[in-house]
């Protein structure tokens, strides 16, 4: 008897782009129309813009980690692991499961939304001694680390040790770096009142960036406003400066300054997931070159979006313009890609992605914020209301919204807490320990693996995954 198999749709990544795509596929596809599989190391969607508030303890980790298994109607098969290569010719995704088993997952249509990883440079000691701010584990770990520095400084009798433990360096003057420095500075400012043996003047936060302006996307006025707010809090901002080398107890800036510190947080941008390099396809600044419909040219049934794809920004009307790697675009791209996958299945025309940017919001903690919704420049409490209102409305479930709002209200009434939860073990973990960027295969290795038939077939027996769109890949 002939067996009729349903088309297999494989979505790589459970970030904003991947989850929105899967949700729309489930709503619009009939149960017997196609099989949908999602590849991700974690069965939750992470709301990345609020990570700094997790690091500072304003929000609990589970508040911004929305479970993918809450819905009883959820019929997508979730594969726990990381995609480490894709053979476009054979239509096979090579996956390393969370138990380190390498398997093959066959597909008819693939949606690549593996997101991005922290961009690093060949700076001596950087990956060995710096922290990132890209995963939930990193945010929770950094909170423990910062509080532990206060504990250890309070107990120390060595002035040099105290100086290195009470200075903190954040590299990156974009949204992630600015919000991280702002939120964690507020945490240490409030916490030091509980440490009578520590002189508050010894606590020093440094925010540095090689760019000449802080958050240039906001414009000169709002950028200066943010810089003034941070300056009033005592954060030392150095522009046109980066890191020359990093050590366990000090950091050397490119202007020659040597800062004693045990805390280096690196947020100097992101790059597309290394998964993209395994395809052997054309890229634009590391992001996969796709059409306005988010299809890979010359490949049947291959779609890409989010941080990992250079999606043309049709709304700008400028030749060569691509959408920035933001959650705002990723969420909307996910819906359009789902519609285009369905259109391909049903032999209908696809639609291009067009979305006009709604603006930017930057939460600096407390009553401080700068926002630019629809081009309108706002500061202070009103900007804070807009920033938090936007984030709150973007959360996917009512449970997540309730948790976040409750956390905000509790923090406003009861203030900060300074509990060290124990995420920080005796063995220190740094950037290289959280983002497994050396786990990916080369295009030649992918081809050899698939042709060799290693790892097992797809279908119900296959298991594996990829980092979610707008979250790093983990294996």
N, C-alpha and C positions, 0 to 999 in steps of 0.2 A: 504493500500500500504506500502511496505517496504521502509524506508527512508535510503539512503546511506549517512552516515556522513563522512566527511573528517577527517583524523587523526589530533589531536590537539597537536601542539608543543608549549610548554610554556617555554620561556626564562626568567630567573630571574636575573635581573641586567643589567644596561646599561653602564657598564664600557668598558674598552678595549676588554675584552673577550666576553661579551654579545653582544656588537654592531657588532663586527666582525662576530660573529656567525649569527646574524640576517641578516646582509647584504649578506652573502654568501648563506643563505637559500633562500632569496628572488631572488637572481640571478640564482640559480640552480634548484629551485623547480617550477614546473608548477603551475599556479594560482589555479587549481582545485585539486592539489595533496595533499595539507595539509593547515591547518589554522595555522598561526603563531601569537603568542601573546607575548608581551614584558611587563614585570612588572618592573616599576621603578618610584620613586617619582618625578623625573625630566625628562622632555623630551629633554635632551641634554646629550652628552657624554663629560665628563670633562677630559682635558689633564692634569693629576695630576702633572707630573714632572715640570711644569711651574708655579705651585701655588706660590712658593716663589717670583717670579717676579710680580705676581699680588699683593701680600702683600706689595711689595716695590714700586708699582706703575709704574714699567717699562712696564707692560702689563695691558690692561683693562680687567675686568672680562669676558666680552663677547668674547674676543679674543680666549680664551681657552675652551669655552663652545660651542660645535658644536651641533646645533639643529638637532634633529632626524626627524624633519618634513620638512626639506628643499627639499628633493627629491619628485617630483611629482609622482614617481613610487612607493613610499613607501606604502605598503599595509599591513604592520604589525599593529595589534591592540595594542595600547599602553594603559596600565592600570596604572593610577597615584596613587601610594601608596607604601606600603612596605610589603613584604612577612614576616610573623611572625611565620610560621610553615608549615611543609609538612608532610602529611600522605602518606607514600610510598605504603602501602597496598591498600588504597582506591584510590590512585592516585589523591589526592586533595591537592592543595596549599591554605593555609589559609592566607588571605590578609587583612591588615588594610589600607583603602584608606586614602587619604590626608584629608578627611572629617571625619575620625575616624569611618567609617562604616567597620565592619568586615564581609567579604564575603568568599565564597569558589570558587575556580577556578579549574575545573576538567581538566585533561590532559591525553594524551596518551604517550607523550614523554616530559620529563622535562630536561632542561639544567640549572644547578645551577651555576650561576656566580655572587653571591651576594657580592663578594669582601671582604674587610677587614674593621676593625675599629681600632682606636688607642688603642694600648696595654697600659693598666694602671695597677698599683699595689696598694696594700692596704696601701697607704701613706696618713697620716692624712692631710686633706685639699686639696688633689691633684685635684679631679674632681670639687671641689667648686671654686678653685682659678686659675686653669691653663687653658690656651688656647691650642687647637690642631691646626694642619695644614693638614686637611684631606678633607675639603670641600671648595667650592667656597665662601660660606658665611663666613667661618672662616677666609679665607685669606683677604677678604674685610673688615671684622670686625677688624682684627688685625692691618691692615694699619691705620684705623681710630683711634684705641686705641693708637698706638705708637705716632701718630701725636698729639693726644690730651694730651699725657703726656708732650710733649714739650710745648704745649700751657699753660697747668696748671702750669708747673714748672716756666715758664717765668712770670706768673702772681703772683706766690706765694712769700711771704716774710719769710716763714718758712724754714730754712736750712734743717731740717730733712725731710720735705715733698719734697723739691727739690731733695734731695739725693735718696729718694725712687722712685721718678718718673723718674729719669734719669739713673737708673740702670735697665738692662734688662737681663733675664736669659733664655737661651734655653737649654733644656735637650734632649740629643740625638746626638751622633756623627756620625750618618749615613748620607745618602745623603740629606734627608729632613731637618734634623737639621742643618747640615753644610751650606747648601744653604740658609736656612732661616736666620741664623745668619749673613751670609755674605751679603745677599741682604738688610736686614733691617739695618745693621750697616752702609752700604753705604747711605741708606736713611737718617738716623739721622745725619750722618757726613755732608751731603750736606745741610740738613734742618737747622742745628744749626747756620749756617751763617746768617740766617734770624731772629735769636733771639739774639739781642745784649746784653740782660740781662743775658744770660746763658753762663757760662764758659764752652767751649767745653771739657775741661779736666774732667768735672763732669759726662759726658756721658760715661757709661761703659757697655760693652756687655760681658756676661759670656756664654761660651759654655762648658757644662759638659757632661761626659758620664762615665758609670761604667766600660766600656771596657778599656783595656790598650792602644789601638791605635785608631786613628781617621780613619774612613772608611777603615777597614782592607782589604776589598775586592779589594782595589786599589793596594795593595802591600805596602811595607815599604817606598820605595822612593817617590811615589806619595802622600802617606799619609803624609809623613813629609813635602813635598812641600806645600800641602794644609795648613798644620798647620803653616808653616812659613809665608805664605801669610796672613792668618788671624791674626797671631801674629803681623806682621808689621802694620796692621790696628788698632791694639790696643785691639783686642778681647782677653779676658782672657780665656784660654783653660785649663780645669782641667779634667784629665783622672783618672779613678779609683774612681770616685766620683759620687754620685747621690743625690737625695733629701730625707731628713729625714722627713720633714714636711713643709707644705706651709700655709701661712696666707695671709690676704688681703694686708698687707704692708711689709712683709718680708718672706724670704725663708731660711730654715736651711739646710745646706749641711750635708752629712753623715760624713764629716771630722770635723764637729763642727762649721764651719763658718756660720755666720748669715749675709745674704745680704739683705739690705733694698731694696725692689722692689715692684712695682705694676704690673709688667709684667713677667709672667712665661709661657713660651711656651714649651709644652711637645710634643716631637717627638720621643720618645724612642721605636720605632718599632710599628708593627701592628700585629693583630691576625685575624683569620678568622671570618667572620660575625657570630654573635650568631645564625643565622638561621641554621647553620650546626648542632648545638647541639640539635635542635628539631627533627632531623631525627632518633636519636637513633642508628646511624651506627658507624662503626669503624673509628677512626681518627688517624692521625699522627701529634703530636704536635698541636692539635686543627684543623688541616685541614683534610678534608674528604679523606679517603684512596680510591684511584681509580686505575684502571688498566692503562697500557700505552695507551690504546684507550680512556681513560678518562670516562670509564663506572664504575658505582658502582657495585661491585661484588654481585651477588645474587639477583639483582633487574633488572627487565625488563624495558628498556626505560628510565633509569636514567643516566644522564651524569653530570659531574662536572669538573670545570676548574678554572684557575686564582688563585687569592689569597686564595680562599676558599678550594682549592683541593691540595692534595699532589700528584702531577702528577710525575710519575717516569721520571728521567732525563736520557733517553736512550743514549744521546750523550756523556755523561761522562763515560759510561761503568762501573760505580761503583755500586755495590749492595747497595740498600737502598738510593741512591742519588735521591733527588727530585728537581724539578725546583724551583728556587727562585721566590718570589712574585714580579715580575717586569712586566712593561708594555710590554717589548719586548717579553716575553714568552706568556703573556695573549693574545696579538693580534694574534699570530700564533696559539695558542691553539684554539682560537675561530673559525678559518677557518677549522682546522682539526676536531673539534667536529661537525661542520655543515656538513662536508662531511660524518662523521660517522653516524649522525642522518639520513641523506639521504640514506646511504648504508643500514641501518637497515630497513628503509621504503621499499626499493627496494629489500630486501633479498640478499644484496651483502656483501662481506667481508669488515670489518672495517680495518683502518690503524692506527698503533701506532704513537704517537707524538714523533718526533725526531727533535731537533733544537740545533745547536751549538751556544753558547752565542757569540754575536758579540762584546761584550766589554761594558765599562762603561764610562759615561761622567758626569762631575760635573762642573756646571757653578757657579762661585763665584762672578759674577757681574763685570761690566766694562770690562777690558782686561784680567782679571784673570780667569783661569780655569785649571783643570787637567783632562785628558782624557786617556782612555786606549782602543782604538779601535783595535780589533783583536790582543790584547796583546801588542800593540805598545804604549809605554809611552810618553805622550805629555804634555807640560806645556805652559802657556802663551797664546799669541794671536792665535797660531795655534790650541792649545787645545780648545780655545774659539770658533774658527771657526768650529771645528769638533762637539763640543757640540751643538751649535746652529743649525748647519746644520742638525744634526741628529734629533733634536726636530722638526725643521721646516718640514723636509721630512716626519715625522711620523704623522703630522696633517692630518686629514682625508679629508678635503675639501679645494678647492682653495680659498674660502672665508676666512677660518680660516688662511690659509697661508698668504694671503694678509694682513689681520689685524695684525697678529703677526709681519710680516716683517716691516709694516708701523710703528708699535709701537716701534720696535727696532731702526729704523732709526730716528724717531722723538726724542726718548730719547737720542740718540747719538748726535744729533744736538742741541736740545733745553735743554737738561738736565732734572733733576727730577722736578716734581711739588709736592706741599705739601698741596693739597686741602683735607680737611676733609669733606667727602661726607655726613656724617650724619647716617651711618650705626650703629654707636654706640649710643644707646638710653640712657636715664637717668638710666635705669636699666641695670646693667652689665650682660653680658652673658659669660659663660665659657664653658669648655669642656663638662660638663654634659648637657648643653643646646643645643649643636649642634649634639651630637650623642646619639640617643635614644636606648641605649643598654638594657634598662629594659622593652622594649615593646614586647619581644618575649615570646612564649609559651613553656612550657615543652612538651616532647613527650606525656605524659599522657593528658595534656590539649588539645593538637592537636587532639588526638584520640577522646576524649570526645566531643570536638566541632564538629568534622566531623560526629560522630555517632549521635549527637543530632540534626543534620540537620540545625544548626544555620547559619545565614549569607547569605543564598541565593545560588543559583547554579551558575555554570560558564556559558560560552557562552556570548552572547551579553550583558546580564545584569550584568555580573560580573565586578568588578572593584577593582584594588589593585595593589601592586607592591613591588619591593624589591630594595634595594640599588644596584647601578651598580657595576659590577666587578671592583675592584680597587677603589671603592668609598664606603663610609659607608652606611649602610641601614638607611633610615629615614622613619618614619611613621607619 
